[in-house]
Amino acid sequence: MQIFVYITLVTIIIVSISSSILRKKNYSKYWIPSVLLIGISFVIAVVSIFTMNGWESMGFFIMFICITIGSFIGTAISLLTKFKKI
């Protein structure tokens, strides 16, 4: 169960850093990293439902939920941080 917490924390860090970098460069689509991660994890979760049985597919679905939560939190952190233009 700890692995899902670690996945969420790493997702928060990755998305907040990448979204902050995009916002710093005045790129209006700072939400793209979170959408990509959510999309990739959704595809993996759906494919695992049809190819795996039982607990393995449920684990991939829980991983999708953790990545989704982490992406939303990371994007929100990116919105709340302010960078000074140099």
C-alpha positions as CSV (number, residue, x, y, z in Angstrom):
1,M,0.0,0.0,0.0
2,Q,3.0,2.3,0.5
3,I,3.8,2.2,-3.1
4,F,0.7,4.0,-4.0
5,V,1.6,6.9,-1.7
6,Y,5.0,7.0,-3.2
7,I,3.5,7.0,-6.7
8,T,1.3,9.9,-5.7
9,L,4.2,11.9,-4.2
10,V,6.4,11.4,-7.2
11,T,3.6,12.4,-9.6
12,I,3.0,15.6,-7.6
13,I,6.7,16.5,-7.8
14,I,7.0,15.7,-11.5
15,V,3.8,17.5,-12.6
16,S,4.4,20.6,-10.4
17,I,8.0,21.0,-11.7
18,S,7.1,20.5,-15.3
19,S,4.0,22.7,-15.1
20,S,6.0,25.4,-13.3
21,I,8.6,25.3,-16.0
22,L,6.0,25.7,-18.7
23,R,4.3,28.6,-16.8
24,K,7.7,30.3,-16.4
25,K,8.2,30.2,-20.1
26,N,4.7,31.9,-20.6
27,Y,3.3,28.8,-22.2
28,S,-0.4,28.9,-21.7
29,K,-0.9,25.1,-21.8
30,Y,0.8,24.3,-18.5
31,W,-1.7,21.5,-17.8
32,I,-0.3,19.2,-20.6
33,P,2.0,17.1,-18.4
34,S,-0.9,16.2,-16.1
35,V,-3.2,15.3,-19.0
36,L,-0.4,13.1,-20.6
37,L,0.2,11.2,-17.3
38,I,-3.6,10.7,-16.7
39,G,-4.1,9.5,-20.3
40,I,-1.2,7.1,-20.2
41,S,-2.2,5.6,-16.9
42,F,-5.9,5.4,-18.0
43,V,-4.9,3.4,-21.1
44,I,-2.8,1.1,-18.9
45,A,-5.7,0.6,-16.4
46,V,-8.2,-0.2,-19.2
47,V,-5.9,-2.6,-21.0
48,S,-5.1,-4.4,-17.7
49,I,-8.8,-4.9,-17.0
50,F,-9.1,-6.9,-20.2
51,T,-5.8,-8.7,-20.1
52,M,-5.2,-9.5,-16.4
53,N,-7.3,-11.1,-13.7
54,G,-8.3,-10.0,-10.3
55,W,-5.9,-8.2,-8.0
56,E,-3.4,-7.2,-10.7
57,S,-6.0,-5.2,-12.7
58,M,-7.3,-3.6,-9.5
59,G,-3.8,-2.5,-8.6
60,F,-3.4,-0.8,-12.0
61,F,-6.8,0.9,-11.5
62,I,-5.7,2.2,-8.0
63,M,-2.4,3.3,-9.6
64,F,-4.5,5.3,-12.1
65,I,-6.4,7.0,-9.3
66,C,-3.2,7.8,-7.5
67,I,-1.7,9.4,-10.6
68,T,-4.9,11.3,-11.2
69,I,-4.9,12.7,-7.7
70,G,-1.2,13.5,-7.9
71,S,-1.6,15.3,-11.3
72,F,-4.4,17.5,-10.0
73,I,-2.5,18.4,-6.9
74,G,0.7,19.1,-8.9
75,T,-1.1,21.3,-11.3
76,A,-2.7,23.2,-8.4
77,I,0.7,23.7,-6.8
78,S,2.0,25.0,-10.1
79,L,-0.8,27.5,-10.2
80,L,-0.2,28.7,-6.7
81,T,3.6,29.3,-7.1
82,K,4.7,32.5,-8.5
83,F,8.0,33.0,-10.4
84,K,9.8,36.2,-10.8
85,K,10.8,37.0,-14.4
86,I,14.5,37.6,-14.7
